[in-house]
Amino acid sequence: MEMTESQTVATKRQVWNAGRTVGAKRALKPKQIWQIRFYLNQNRRLRDRALLDLAIDSKLRGCDLVRMKIGDIVSGGQIRTRAIVMQQKTSRPVQFELLADARASLLTWLERRGGTVEDYVFPSRVDRDRHLSTRQYERLVDDWVTAVGLMRSEYGTHSLRRTKASIIYRATGNLRAVQILLGHCKIENTVRYLGIDVEDALALAENTEI
């Protein structure tokens, strides 16, 4: 049976994900985080070190991370220990902590960057009045992971969002806490996001004695 013209075109058209690794990006392990930090410190990339630390602690999507303003994380000349931002995707607020390493790297960066509370934490290099683009953020993450010997296809900006959430879940098994930290509306979204499966559930159950 001969194929129709439309069928022939369809067979020739390349599948959108041909040659790409699809699926959730891997979360980083603590050792890998410190390898990236060492690389950035060695190369005196103050902005990138601050961006990495803020991404990990905030657990924000890239679109929310790059839009953060200095006033979101600074109060009285000091980096806040806790901050809150409105998520672009859900239009709901989410809170996060800023630990000592992140506060130190952010302070170092902002002292060099300057600016007011209304300025973006990470401005575009093309237009200082605009924020770093999500595409440039993706390129930076690609550079960081390949610099420490990781496969770029397996990691991305969502790796930084997932990293701390995954560590917290593995340590506590508390899905509700992780849901709040990620700003998910439904706990089912958190389950899918973390890639929790039957083996994870059974392992948690086996370690819980009554």
Disulfide bonds with the S-S distance in Angstrom:
none
